[in-house]
Amino acid sequence: MFDAGVRQFRMALAMVRGRPINVRSAERLVEDALATLAEFGSPGEDVEQLLRGAGADAGETQMRTDLTNRALRRTAKRLAAKSPFYADHFAAAGVDPATLSLENIDTVPVTTKTDLAKQSRDFLCSEPFLASRTTGTTGRPTEVWYSRYEERLWPALVALSQVLRGNIRTTDLIQFNVSSRATGTAYTEMQVARMAGTTIRMVGLIPPAETLDVTAGTDESAPTLMVTYPSYLGQLVRLARERGLGPADFRLRSITVGSEVLSPTLAAAAEATFGAAVEDLYGMTEISPIAGAICRQRHLHIDAGVGLVEVCDLDTGRKAAPGELGTIVATPFYPYRECMPVFRYDTRDLVRQLPDAPLDCEMHNVAATSHILGKADHVLRTHDGPVTSRDIVEVLDALPGARWPMRYRADVVDGRLHVTVAASSVPETTGIARYFADAGMDATVDVVPVEGTQLRRLRCDLLEHSFSSIGSIGGAA
């Protein structure tokens, strides 16, 4: 137990000072947690406090600000010294990395996805190990490189958090239904499973019927945890209902989704069908390990311990005012990100700033915005105001008899919202406009007899037929 305490202290000290974290110590903390849970059934408050990060519970606001300012300068100075892109980027803006703070951070122009795609080699700051790509669900895939250090550190931190919070148990079987392009995410998930002492099945995005075949069941070959996308989950829910399956036919305890807009209607349907809690998480290949979770009041909470998250106005680029739409601009801090880091990266993920009032949700101690509303580039500006992808998806997913995932296209015609829906998505083709009116949107709606995938908007139609035969634990492949 004394050794575990020393490891906790050293890790906390590295976090505060911004020094590289001893990865083996982080991995051994996971082993300590598993041993403690096995013996005592709970992790202890000291380790839980470590998880929240050095800046999350630093006490005084000024102390948190000082820690953030130091992390910004440390990160920017390293980038200016090691990244040709950022050396030029800071110089062109007349920015001295040693003087950056929360007060003047907006003097640094944002980094865009185009910058990353066109000058990727100029972002490298250390020896690359693993290439990962964005999944391409919302645009052209972008390649990002991670180092060996990152691909050992991140899984250790995730595993420690998940084990201590009881989200992963040694008896679990994780089923991973995510695009094979997301190699960084897949590698992390496999390493988390290894350290947490559980098992994992890498399935990918095979035809949903085949995934359902290996998901249904109550013996040890059936998964207890699933990771996937909302649109793929929608297909699984629909197929399960068509087969007459319900909670008693599955062993699932939790389903984690991300990368797309998840509607409350689909989440509730999945929970009712599979008997599992649906957790909507936020993350992005380019800004790892910055990540967030959704509370019961549907706020997005992003822990500030590993990076800075800003919400910038869509038109001015300045900090968005309470109630306004904005795009998430993220800066992962060193030493959590070292190989191909980004500084003030404009994710184009759309949120709305919350009012300036204390939060009263279960995650009130972590800063929050609204739920992700879609992509900033997909906001539709009508004569009644902006319409987001979430606005549309939530109406369509809640239509009576909706066949998820909904296939649609949305445009603005003469100042009005115009929505085209695939006939395969809805059993009733008339009267849909009134559901938009009930949600406060003046819309015209056309239902057309085309293939659903021809009308996709922020949907993961990335089926991978090369993994069709996935076998099972203890069985033939």
SULCOR-V480481 format. One record per residue. N is the residue number from 1. RES is the residue in one letter. OMEGA is omega in whole degrees, -180 to 180 (none if undefined). D_CENTER is the distance of its C-alpha to the mean C-alpha in Angstrom with 2 decimals. Layout:
N|RES|OMEGA|D_CENTER + N|RES|OMEGA|D_CENTER
This chain:
1|M|179|34.41 + 2|F|179|35.76 + 3|D|179|33.95 + 4|A|179|30.61 + 5|G|177|31.39 + 6|V|-180|32.19 + 7|R|178|28.90 + 8|Q|-179|27.01 + 9|F|-178|29.20 + 10|R|180|28.78 + 11|M|178|25.01 + 12|A|-180|25.02 + 13|L|178|27.64 + 14|A|179|25.70 + 15|M|-178|22.70 + 16|V|-176|25.16 + 17|R|179|27.13 + 18|G|179|24.35 + 19|R|177|25.88 + 20|P|-177|24.39 + 21|I|176|23.51 + 22|N|-173|25.69 + 23|V|-179|23.35 + 24|R|177|26.01 + 25|S|178|26.35 + 26|A|178|22.66 + 27|E|-180|23.06 + 28|R|174|26.26 + 29|L|175|24.66 + 30|V|177|22.69 + 31|E|177|26.14 + 32|D|-179|27.63 + 33|A|179|25.14 + 34|L|179|25.90 + 35|A|180|29.58 + 36|T|179|29.51 + 37|L|180|27.78 + 38|A|-176|30.31 + 39|E|-172|33.17 + 40|F|178|32.35 + 41|G|178|29.54 + 42|S|-171|27.52 + 43|P|-174|26.03 + 44|G|-174|27.81 + 45|E|-177|26.73 + 46|D|179|27.14 + 47|V|178|24.32 + 48|E|178|22.03 + 49|Q|177|22.94 + 50|L|-178|22.10 + 51|L|-175|18.51 + 52|R|173|18.10 + 53|G|-176|19.01 + 54|A|-176|22.04 + 55|G|-173|21.12 + 56|A|-178|19.56 + 57|D|-175|22.91 + 58|A|176|25.32 + 59|G|-177|27.55 + 60|E|178|28.99 + 61|T|-179|27.08 + 62|Q|179|29.15 + 63|M|177|28.13 + 64|R|178|24.41 + 65|T|179|25.30 + 66|D|179|27.43 + 67|L|180|24.78 + 68|T|180|22.31 + 69|N|178|25.16 + 70|R|180|26.16 + 71|A|178|22.71 + 72|L|-178|22.62 + 73|R|179|26.12 + 74|R|-179|25.60 + 75|T|-178|22.62 + 76|A|180|24.48 + 77|K|178|27.75 + 78|R|180|26.33 + 79|L|180|24.81 + 80|A|-178|28.16 + 81|A|-171|29.97 + 82|K|-176|27.94 + 83|S|176|26.13 + 84|P|-180|28.61 + 85|F|-175|26.15 + 86|Y|173|25.58 + 87|A|178|29.26 + 88|D|-176|30.19 + 89|H|-180|27.40 + 90|F|-178|28.53 + 91|A|-179|32.17 + 92|A|-180|32.04 + 93|A|-178|30.70 + 94|G|-176|33.28 + 95|V|172|30.74 + 96|D|-178|31.82 + 97|P|-177|28.82 + 98|A|-178|31.00 + 99|T|-178|31.27 + 100|L|177|27.70 + 101|S|176|26.51 + 102|L|-178|24.50 + 103|E|-176|27.64 + 104|N|-176|27.80 + 105|I|-177|24.32 + 106|D|172|24.46 + 107|T|176|27.40 + 108|V|178|25.06 + 109|P|180|24.09 + 110|V|172|20.45 + 111|T|-177|19.39 + 112|T|176|18.47 + 113|K|177|17.02 + 114|T|176|20.71 + 115|D|-177|21.71 + 116|L|-179|19.37 + 117|A|-174|20.63 + 118|K|-174|24.26 + 119|Q|-171|24.71 + 120|S|-178|22.32 + 121|R|-179|25.10 + 122|D|177|25.78 + 123|F|-175|22.42 + 124|L|-179|23.24 + 125|C|178|24.28 + 126|S|-177|24.87 + 127|E|-180|25.66 + 128|P|179|22.96 + 129|F|-173|22.33 + 130|L|176|19.49 + 131|A|175|18.33 + 132|S|178|14.94 + 133|R|169|14.30 + 134|T|-172|11.65 + 135|T|-180|12.08 + 136|G|180|14.08 + 137|T|-178|12.98 + 138|T|180|13.49 + 139|G|-178|16.02 + 140|R|180|17.74 + 141|P|179|15.96 + 142|T|-179|16.02 + 143|E|178|17.04 + 144|V|-180|15.90 + 145|W|176|17.98 + 146|Y|179|17.40 + 147|S|175|20.38 + 148|R|179|21.76 + 149|Y|-180|21.28 + 150|E|-176|17.53 + 151|E|167|17.20 + 152|R|-176|19.31 + 153|L|-175|18.05 + 154|W|178|14.30 + 155|P|179|15.05 + 156|A|179|17.80 + 157|L|179|15.84 + 158|V|-179|13.22 + 159|A|179|16.26 + 160|L|179|18.23 + 161|S|-176|15.84 + 162|Q|179|15.38 + 163|V|-176|19.14 + 164|L|180|20.32 + 165|R|177|18.47 + 166|G|-179|19.80 + 167|N|177|16.60 + 168|I|179|17.99 + 169|R|-179|21.74 + 170|T|180|24.11 + 171|T|-175|25.15 + 172|D|167|21.79 + 173|L|-179|21.15 + 174|I|174|17.57 + 175|Q|-171|17.28 + 176|F|179|14.74 + 177|N|-178|14.69 + 178|V|-179|12.46 + 179|S|178|14.07 + 180|S|175|16.31 + 181|R|-176|15.38 + 182|A|-174|12.24 + 183|T|178|14.77 + 184|G|179|13.01 + 185|T|-180|10.37 + 186|A|-180|13.46 + 187|Y|179|15.66 + 188|T|-178|13.57 + 189|E|179|13.40 + 190|M|180|17.13 + 191|Q|175|18.01 + 192|V|179|16.35 + 193|A|180|18.44 + 194|R|-177|21.46 + 195|M|-179|21.39 + 196|A|177|20.76 + 197|G|-180|23.71 + 198|T|-180|22.19 + 199|T|-177|22.23 + 200|I|178|19.76 + 201|R|179|20.38 + 202|M|-173|18.68 + 203|V|-176|19.34 + 204|G|-177|17.35 + 205|L|176|17.75 + 206|I|177|21.42 + 207|P|-174|23.32 + 208|P|-180|21.97 + 209|A|-180|25.48 + 210|E|175|25.49 + 211|T|-179|22.20 + 212|L|179|23.73 + 213|D|-178|26.85 + 214|V|178|25.26 + 215|T|180|23.02 + 216|A|179|26.05 + 217|G|-178|28.35 + 218|T|177|28.98 + 219|D|-173|30.22 + 220|E|178|28.54 + 221|S|179|27.45 + 222|A|-177|25.06 + 223|P|173|21.44 + 224|T|179|20.44 + 225|L|178|16.65 + 226|M|175|14.65 + 227|V|-178|11.28 + 228|T|179|11.05 + 229|Y|179|10.33 + 230|P|-177|11.89 + 231|S|177|14.79 + 232|Y|176|15.65 + 233|L|178|15.60 + 234|G|178|17.91 + 235|Q|179|20.28 + 236|L|179|20.45 + 237|V|-178|21.27 + 238|R|-180|23.92 + 239|L|179|25.48 + 240|A|179|25.62 + 241|R|179|27.43 + 242|E|178|29.75 + 243|R|180|30.69 + 244|G|-178|31.35 + 245|L|179|28.86 + 246|G|-176|27.64 + 247|P|-178|26.24 + 248|A|-178|29.35 + 249|D|-177|28.62 + 250|F|177|25.34 + 251|R|-176|24.41 + 252|L|176|20.72 + 253|R|-177|19.68 + 254|S|176|15.92 + 255|I|180|13.50 + 256|T|180|9.73 + 257|V|178|7.97 + 258|G|174|5.07 + 259|S|179|5.92 + 260|E|177|8.91 + 261|V|175|10.79 + 262|L|179|11.70 + 263|S|176|15.17 + 264|P|-179|16.91 + 265|T|-180|19.60 + 266|L|179|17.67 + 267|A|-180|15.93 + 268|A|180|19.48 + 269|A|179|21.01 + 270|A|179|18.82 + 271|E|-180|19.61 + 272|A|-177|23.24 + 273|T|-174|23.50 + 274|F|-178|21.96 + 275|G|-177|22.72 + 276|A|175|19.26 + 277|A|178|16.83 + 278|V|-179|13.67 + 279|E|-179|10.58 + 280|D|-178|7.80 + 281|L|177|4.59 + 282|Y|176|2.41 + 283|G|-177|2.48 + 284|M|-178|5.60 + 285|T|-174|8.68 + 286|E|-173|11.02 + 287|I|178|9.98 + 288|S|8|9.21 + 289|P|174|9.78 + 290|I|-178|8.65 + 291|A|-179|5.84 + 292|G|180|6.47 + 293|A|-178|7.82 + 294|I|178|10.10 + 295|C|-178|13.79 + 296|R|176|16.68 + 297|Q|175|17.65 + 298|R|168|14.42 + 299|H|171|13.64 + 300|L|180|10.31 + 301|H|180|11.14 + 302|I|-179|10.04 + 303|D|-176|12.46 + 304|A|-175|14.84 + 305|G|-174|16.21 + 306|V|180|14.68 + 307|G|178|14.60 + 308|L|176|15.66 + 309|V|177|13.71 + 310|E|172|16.09 + 311|V|-173|16.31 + 312|C|179|18.95 + 313|D|-175|21.31 + 314|L|-175|21.10 + 315|D|-174|24.82 + 316|T|-176|25.87 + 317|G|177|22.95 + 318|R|-180|23.97 + 319|K|-180|22.17 + 320|A|179|21.51 + 321|A|177|23.90 + 322|P|180|23.17 + 323|G|-178|22.63 + 324|E|173|21.95 + 325|L|178|19.22 + 326|G|177|17.42 + 327|T|179|14.88 + 328|I|176|12.42 + 329|V|-169|14.24 + 330|A|176|12.93 + 331|T|174|15.21 + 332|P|-178|14.34 + 333|F|164|17.59 + 334|Y|19|20.05 + 335|P|-179|20.56 + 336|Y|179|16.90 + 337|R|-176|16.66 + 338|E|-169|19.95 + 339|C|-176|20.22 + 340|M|-173|18.74 + 341|P|175|17.46 + 342|V|-179|16.89 + 343|F|-176|18.38 + 344|R|-180|17.56 + 345|Y|180|15.26 + 346|D|-177|15.04 + 347|T|-173|11.66 + 348|R|174|13.46 + 349|D|-170|10.69 + 350|L|174|13.15 + 351|V|174|13.65 + 352|R|177|16.96 + 353|Q|178|18.36 + 354|L|176|19.57 + 355|P|177|23.33 + 356|D|180|24.85 + 357|A|179|25.46 + 358|P|177|24.64 + 359|L|178|21.80 + 360|D|178|23.07 + 361|C|-176|20.01 + 362|E|179|19.34 + 363|M|-172|16.89 + 364|H|-178|19.33 + 365|N|178|19.64 + 366|V|-179|16.20 + 367|A|-173|16.08 + 368|A|169|14.42 + 369|T|171|14.20 + 370|S|170|14.24 + 371|H|173|11.56 + 372|I|-175|9.94 + 373|L|-177|13.17 + 374|G|177|12.62 + 375|K|-178|13.60 + 376|A|-178|16.34 + 377|D|-179|18.53 + 378|H|176|18.71 + 379|V|178|20.16 + 380|L|-177|23.57 + 381|R|-180|26.31 + 382|T|-180|28.95 + 383|H|177|32.17 + 384|D|-179|30.68 + 385|G|-177|27.65 + 386|P|175|24.14 + 387|V|-178|22.38 + 388|T|178|18.62 + 389|S|179|16.91 + 390|R|178|15.85 + 391|D|-176|19.56 + 392|I|-178|20.68 + 393|V|-178|18.33 + 394|E|176|19.12 + 395|V|-176|22.81 + 396|L|-180|22.87 + 397|D|-178|20.97 + 398|A|179|23.46 + 399|L|178|26.53 + 400|P|178|29.07 + 401|G|-179|28.79 + 402|A|179|25.64 + 403|R|-176|24.83 + 404|W|-6|21.09 + 405|P|-179|19.27 + 406|M|178|21.24 + 407|R|-175|22.44 + 408|Y|169|23.41 + 409|R|-179|24.06 + 410|A|180|24.44 + 411|D|173|26.77 + 412|V|180|29.07 + 413|V|-179|32.75 + 414|D|175|35.41 + 415|G|-178|33.02 + 416|R|175|31.84 + 417|L|176|28.65 + 418|H|-177|29.43 + 419|V|175|27.34 + 420|T|-175|28.29 + 421|V|176|27.28 + 422|A|-179|28.07 + 423|A|180|30.85 + 424|S|-177|29.22 + 425|S|-174|26.47 + 426|V|177|28.95 + 427|P|-179|32.23 + 428|E|-172|33.76 + 429|T|-179|33.98 + 430|T|174|35.63 + 431|G|-177|34.86 + 432|I|-178|31.15 + 433|A|-178|31.73 + 434|R|177|32.78 + 435|Y|174|29.39 + 436|F|179|28.00 + 437|A|178|31.00 + 438|D|179|30.30 + 439|A|176|26.83 + 440|G|-179|28.65 + 441|M|176|28.24 + 442|D|-173|31.34 + 443|A|166|30.58 + 444|T|-175|32.54 + 445|V|173|31.27 + 446|D|174|32.53 + 447|V|-172|32.01 + 448|V|-178|32.81 + 449|P|178|33.74 + 450|V|176|31.52 + 451|E|-176|29.18 + 452|G|-176|25.81 + 453|T|175|23.92 + 454|Q|178|26.05 + 455|L|179|24.39 + 456|R|-180|20.67 + 457|R|-179|18.33 + 458|L|180|14.61 + 459|R|-174|15.22 + 460|C|177|14.60 + 461|D|-174|18.29 + 462|L|-177|18.00 + 463|L|-178|20.28 + 464|E|-174|21.50 + 465|H|-177|25.04 + 466|S|-179|25.77 + 467|F|-171|24.41 + 468|S|-180|26.50 + 469|S|-172|28.38 + 470|I|175|26.12 + 471|G|180|28.72 + 472|S|-180|28.30 + 473|I|177|28.90 + 474|G|-179|32.61 + 475|G|179|33.34 + 476|A|179|34.25 + 477|A|none|31.70
